[in-house]
Amino acid sequence: MNPRHRPYRSVLYIPGSNTRALEKARTLPVDAIIFDLEDAVAADGKRAARETLAAALAEDGYGPRMRIVRINGLDTPWGRDDAAAVREMRPDAVLLPKVGAPSDVDALAEITGELPIWAMMETPRGMLNAAAIAAHPAMAGFVMGTNDLAKDLGTRFRADREPLLTALGLCLLAARAEGLVIVDGVYNAFKDDAGLDAECRQGRDMGFDGKTLIHPAQVAIANAAFAPSAEEVDLARRQIAAFEEVEAQGKGVAVVDGRIVENLHVATARETLAKAEAIEALQTE
């Protein structure tokens, strides 16, 4: 699979201390897993969680799912030991919480070496420095931490997330400028399917690659929302065919469904087909 087209529709948090959840995650239809050593683990269980997760990753069995480990912050009593342990676990990436500046990424990279780094974007300072953080050579992806961000900003919950749109947009701009993956924050009401679907579709329409999830029951909705629909795939194929036909005839403009099709539309259509093919390949692995 082309790494550029790897799907990130569903990115599920799994507590690094929960052996049952670690086992179940091997069978879930998720695109990526964030193995969490931070918020999901109590202070007195940090060391044990690190050992439990190391054993699970050594056993592997997670197939094509992207394996990301979220460590504790380097300013905590556990962060540096987490980082050193993750370097030996060799997941696909390490996720650093509360990234506020490129210097935070520098500090982690000194410990984890060439392991790709993802950043939790969840503080006001992180929002203001998003472009510089995205440009760090070790940076591979952004994860929006909307709960912590809302707390720091003092915003109130709204279904349309209007108070957070500026921050979400800043991180999207920064990630896309540097070619990074960026996934949206969690939806807390895991039994509210309609609300989750609406927020997934909002994030998809904004440009996010997928959604971070807190419960396996949310996976199917995220996978459906962030995958190209059958109608979108059909339109993409027709746009490409129409454009190639007029190009072969020496004409300059193609029209599909009453709309002009130009080079930029064809580029988007090809990306849609590549994403659909990557999802299909992931499901057959």
Secondary structure as UniProt FT lines:
FT   HELIX           3..5
FT   STRAND          10..15
FT   TURN            16..17
FT   HELIX           19..24
FT   HELIX           25..27
FT   STRAND          32..36
FT   TURN            39..40
FT   HELIX           43..45
FT   HELIX           46..59
FT   TURN            63..64
FT   STRAND          66..70
FT   TURN            74..75
FT   HELIX           79..89
FT   STRAND          93..96
FT   HELIX           102..112
FT   TURN            113..114
FT   STRAND          117..121
FT   HELIX           124..128
FT   HELIX           130..134
FT   TURN            137..138
FT   STRAND          139..144
FT   HELIX           146..153
FT   TURN            159..160
FT   HELIX           162..164
FT   HELIX           165..178
FT   STRAND          181..184
FT   TURN            190..191
FT   HELIX           193..206
FT   STRAND          210..213
FT   HELIX           216..218
FT   HELIX           219..226
FT   HELIX           230..248
FT   TURN            249..250
FT   STRAND          254..256
FT   TURN            257..258
FT   STRAND          259..261
FT   HELIX           263..284
//
